[in-house]
Amino acid sequence: PKYGYRLLIELDNGNVVFLNMADKVETVRFYDLKDVDFFNQVETDGYALYWDYGRISISLSEVYEMNRVKREEAEKRKGIV
């Protein structure tokens, strides 16, 4: 976990993914993560990120999708797409 509801995810292949969850903690699914101490208790089993023994979880494919959508939104704002 990093400051501002961000996660630094290091993959086995050496790649690094930054996941900004700041907008997600305002949704019903992730609202409990708004508590910073709880957010910082993130764990992984190598296939997903989870909190509270899996009560809240995000699969690796969801992480990729969240980043893809954010990247496309940023590119549209910049007029790249």
Backbone as CSV, one residue per row, in Angstrom:
resi,resn,N_x,N_y,N_z,CA_x,CA_y,CA_z,C_x,C_y,C_z
1,PRO,0.830,-1.209,0.000,0.000,0.000,0.000,0.862,1.256,0.000
2,LYS,0.375,2.274,-0.663,1.032,3.564,-0.736,0.041,4.649,-0.321
3,TYR,0.535,5.864,-0.205,-0.283,7.002,0.196,-1.414,7.258,-0.806
4,GLY,-2.565,7.672,-0.293,-3.660,8.103,-1.156,-4.403,6.964,-1.837
5,TYR,-4.540,5.837,-1.140,-5.274,4.683,-1.684,-4.644,4.153,-2.972
6,ARG,-3.352,4.100,-2.971,-2.638,3.552,-4.117,-1.930,2.273,-3.705
7,LEU,-1.790,1.369,-4.655,-1.088,0.115,-4.415,0.048,-0.027,-5.412
8,LEU,1.168,-0.481,-4.944,2.300,-0.824,-5.795,2.326,-2.341,-5.855
9,ILE,2.120,-2.878,-7.043,2.025,-4.321,-7.218,3.229,-4.784,-8.029
10,GLU,4.063,-5.616,-7.416,5.232,-6.162,-8.096,4.895,-7.573,-8.567
11,LEU,5.006,-7.803,-9.858,4.673,-9.096,-10.449,5.902,-10.004,-10.502
12,ASP,5.662,-11.300,-10.601,6.761,-12.270,-10.662,7.707,-12.021,-11.827
13,ASN,7.194,-11.460,-12.929,8.033,-11.235,-14.110,8.856,-9.955,-14.014
14,GLY,8.770,-9.259,-12.872,9.552,-8.052,-12.660,8.821,-6.770,-12.997
15,ASN,7.677,-6.866,-13.660,6.883,-5.668,-13.949,6.245,-5.124,-12.684
16,VAL,5.990,-3.826,-12.703,5.374,-3.148,-11.571,4.107,-2.464,-12.053
17,VAL,3.042,-2.595,-11.279,1.767,-1.967,-11.604,1.398,-1.050,-10.451
18,PHE,1.066,0.207,-10.762,0.538,1.125,-9.768,-0.971,1.159,-9.953
19,LEU,-1.703,0.901,-8.885,-3.156,0.915,-8.946,-3.677,1.993,-8.017
20,ASN,-4.332,2.989,-8.589,-4.929,4.063,-7.816,-6.364,3.670,-7.484
21,MET,-6.643,3.443,-6.224,-7.967,3.020,-5.772,-8.778,4.177,-5.192
22,ALA,-8.266,5.408,-5.310,-8.921,6.556,-4.674,-10.374,6.712,-5.103
23,ASP,-10.668,6.527,-6.379,-12.055,6.657,-6.818,-12.873,5.409,-6.482
24,LYS,-12.215,4.267,-6.332,-12.921,3.017,-6.037,-13.433,2.960,-4.600
25,VAL,-12.750,3.620,-3.657,-13.191,3.563,-2.262,-14.498,4.324,-2.041
26,GLU,-14.952,5.016,-3.059,-16.249,5.698,-2.987,-17.388,4.818,-3.485
27,THR,-17.071,3.615,-3.975,-18.104,2.708,-4.486,-18.559,1.757,-3.384
28,VAL,-19.718,1.190,-3.558,-20.269,0.267,-2.559,-19.323,-0.913,-2.338
29,ARG,-18.806,-1.469,-3.414,-17.957,-2.661,-3.316,-16.717,-2.435,-2.463
30,PHE,-16.101,-1.266,-2.590,-14.823,-1.014,-1.926,-14.904,0.024,-0.797
31,TYR,-16.098,0.422,-0.400,-16.254,1.521,0.563,-15.531,1.256,1.881
32,ASP,-15.511,0.023,2.355,-14.834,-0.273,3.621,-13.334,0.031,3.558
33,LEU,-12.781,0.070,2.353,-11.353,0.366,2.195,-11.039,1.837,2.442
34,LYS,-12.067,2.643,2.608,-11.859,4.071,2.882,-11.118,4.260,4.210
35,ASP,-11.260,3.317,5.109,-10.504,3.309,6.361,-9.050,2.970,5.998
36,VAL,-8.172,3.928,6.116,-6.780,3.770,5.657,-6.092,2.597,6.348
37,ASP,-6.328,2.421,7.631,-5.698,1.302,8.333,-6.148,-0.029,7.746
38,PHE,-7.428,-0.132,7.414,-7.953,-1.346,6.798,-7.383,-1.505,5.387
39,PHE,-7.345,-0.423,4.616,-6.783,-0.460,3.260,-5.351,-0.988,3.283
40,ASN,-4.582,-0.553,4.273,-3.176,-0.936,4.363,-2.967,-2.395,4.746
41,GLN,-4.035,-3.124,5.071,-3.936,-4.534,5.429,-4.088,-5.452,4.209
42,VAL,-3.896,-4.899,3.033,-4.029,-5.678,1.797,-3.069,-6.869,1.812
43,GLU,-3.555,-7.978,1.278,-2.750,-9.189,1.157,-2.909,-9.731,-0.260
44,THR,-2.079,-10.699,-0.586,-2.191,-11.349,-1.889,-1.884,-12.826,-1.764
45,ASP,-2.475,-13.585,-2.668,-2.149,-15.010,-2.772,-1.429,-15.271,-4.095
46,GLY,-1.052,-14.199,-4.782,-0.379,-14.318,-6.066,-1.325,-14.238,-7.252
47,TYR,-2.624,-14.352,-6.996,-3.624,-14.293,-8.055,-4.621,-13.148,-7.863
48,ALA,-4.689,-12.644,-6.632,-5.646,-11.582,-6.317,-5.124,-10.771,-5.135
49,LEU,-5.665,-9.581,-5.001,-5.446,-8.761,-3.815,-6.690,-8.927,-2.962
50,TYR,-6.516,-9.010,-1.658,-7.692,-9.171,-0.820,-7.502,-8.540,0.554
51,TRP,-8.627,-8.262,1.157,-8.695,-7.695,2.498,-9.660,-8.545,3.307
52,ASP,-9.406,-8.644,4.589,-10.309,-9.329,5.512,-10.603,-10.748,5.045
53,TYR,-9.537,-11.503,4.782,-9.648,-12.922,4.401,-10.503,-13.150,3.161
54,GLY,-10.485,-12.208,2.256,-11.190,-12.363,0.990,-12.581,-11.753,0.941
55,ARG,-13.002,-11.120,2.023,-14.311,-10.466,1.994,-14.358,-9.414,0.901
56,ILE,-13.237,-8.722,0.704,-13.076,-7.771,-0.396,-11.875,-8.250,-1.198
57,SER,-12.043,-8.383,-2.506,-10.917,-8.858,-3.311,-10.961,-8.274,-4.714
58,ILE,-9.795,-8.279,-5.336,-9.626,-7.829,-6.719,-8.697,-8.828,-7.391
59,SER,-9.149,-9.419,-8.483,-8.291,-10.357,-9.211,-7.247,-9.573,-10.011
60,LEU,-6.207,-10.261,-10.395,-5.167,-9.625,-11.205,-5.731,-9.135,-12.528
61,SER,-6.652,-9.881,-13.120,-7.257,-9.426,-14.372,-8.058,-8.139,-14.158
62,GLU,-8.701,-7.983,-12.995,-9.408,-6.736,-12.689,-8.425,-5.579,-12.538
63,VAL,-7.280,-5.850,-11.946,-6.246,-4.814,-11.802,-5.830,-4.319,-13.178
64,TYR,-5.567,-5.254,-14.095,-5.192,-4.870,-15.461,-6.296,-4.064,-16.129
65,GLU,-7.534,-4.490,-15.963,-8.663,-3.791,-16.575,-8.822,-2.380,-16.005
66,MET,-8.690,-2.241,-14.700,-8.793,-0.912,-14.078,-7.726,0.020,-14.634
67,ASN,-6.517,-0.481,-14.770,-5.434,0.349,-15.311,-5.643,0.658,-16.784
68,ARG,-6.167,-0.300,-17.553,-6.424,-0.062,-18.974,-7.453,1.047,-19.148
69,VAL,-8.527,0.992,-18.397,-9.578,2.002,-18.493,-9.035,3.369,-18.099
70,LYS,-8.278,3.433,-17.013,-7.713,4.718,-16.585,-6.753,5.276,-17.627
71,ARG,-5.948,4.399,-18.242,-5.010,4.850,-19.270,-5.762,5.408,-20.470
72,GLU,-6.820,4.711,-20.896,-7.599,5.184,-22.039,-8.289,6.511,-21.735
73,GLU,-8.795,6.674,-20.516,-9.429,7.930,-20.128,-8.411,9.068,-20.176
74,ALA,-7.206,8.812,-19.687,-6.150,9.826,-19.689,-5.748,10.187,-21.118
75,GLU,-5.663,9.184,-21.975,-5.300,9.446,-23.368,-6.376,10.273,-24.072
76,LYS,-7.630,10.007,-23.785,-8.717,10.800,-24.381,-8.644,12.245,-23.921
77,ARG,-8.342,12.454,-22.649,-8.218,13.830,-22.137,-7.073,14.575,-22.829
78,LYS,-6.036,13.839,-23.154,-4.871,14.450,-23.792,-5.027,14.526,-25.307
79,GLY,-6.094,13.926,-25.842,-6.328,13.942,-27.267,-5.503,12.949,-28.046
80,ILE,-4.982,11.921,-27.362,-4.149,10.927,-28.020,-4.993,9.935,-28.793
81,VAL,-6.139,9.579,-28.264,-6.981,8.564,-28.897,-7.976,9.215,-29.820
